[in-house]
Amino acid sequence: MADITAATFVLAVNDLDASTKFYCEKLGFSEDFSVEGWSLLSRGACKLRIGNCPDAQPMSECQDHSWFAYLHVRDVSGFYQQVLKQNVEIWHQLEDKPWRMREFAVVTPDGHRIVFGEEIA
């Protein structure tokens, strides 16, 4: 069976410039490449392709399960403190979960939700 070597998430955003700025300045992503209507971002093994869709329904208007990624990080507590300093909207505060993960979740300007977690030893 073939190995999966990376993951890329494709997201519609209402304002490409504002979303690119959010991911880069607030969450530490880098813009690797851009073309008309698209920005390709990365941080570690996570890759994002965000596309300008000004008429798309905002994810904030969707009901349950509007989070798109669970990202595993080293030092989730330290990353949580960095995110708080950036005034990023927190969806779920940092806490230990019964599934042996310490995790928190954020909300992007477009209403997408991302969960960040680290396995508890």
Residue pairs with C-beta under 8 A, 6 or more apart in sequence:
6 45
6 47
7 45
7 46
7 47
8 47
8 48
8 49
9 46
9 47
9 48
9 49
9 68
9 69
10 48
10 49
10 50
10 51
11 19
11 48
11 49
11 50
11 51
11 68
11 110
11 112
12 50
12 51
12 53
12 56
12 110
13 19
13 50
13 51
13 52
13 53
13 56
13 109
13 110
14 53
14 54
14 56
14 58
14 110
15 52
15 54
15 109
15 110
16 37
16 38
16 39
16 50
16 51
16 52
18 109
19 39
19 50
19 108
19 109
19 110
20 31
20 34
20 39
20 41
20 50
22 108
22 109
23 29
23 41
23 48
23 50
23 108
24 30
24 31
24 41
25 86
26 83
26 86
26 87
26 88
27 43
27 83
27 86
27 88
27 106
27 114
28 43
28 82
29 41
29 42
29 43
29 46
29 48
30 41
30 42
30 43
31 39
31 40
31 41
32 40
32 41
32 42
32 47
33 39
33 40
34 40
37 51
37 52
38 49
38 50
38 51
38 52
39 49
39 50
40 47
40 48
40 49
41 47
41 48
41 49
41 50
42 48
46 69
46 71
58 110
58 111
59 66
59 108
59 110
59 111
59 112
59 113
60 66
60 107
60 110
60 111
61 111
62 111
66 111
66 112
66 113
67 91
67 105
67 112
67 113
67 114
67 115
68 112
68 113
68 114
69 114
69 115
70 103
70 115
70 116
70 117
71 114
71 115
71 116
71 117
72 116
72 117
72 118
72 119
73 79
73 116
73 117
73 118
74 118
75 118
76 94
76 102
76 103
76 104
76 116
76 117
76 118
77 94
77 102
77 118
79 116
80 94
80 104
80 116
83 90
83 104
83 106
84 90
88 106
88 107
89 106
89 107
90 104
90 105
90 106
90 107
91 104
91 105
91 106
91 107
91 113
92 103
92 104
92 105
92 115
93 104
94 102
94 103
94 104
95 102
95 103
95 104
96 102
96 120
97 103
97 117
100 119
100 120
101 117
101 118
101 119
101 120
102 117
102 118
102 119
102 120
103 115
103 116
103 117
103 118
104 115
104 116
104 117
105 113
105 114
105 115
105 116
106 113
106 114
106 116
107 113
108 114
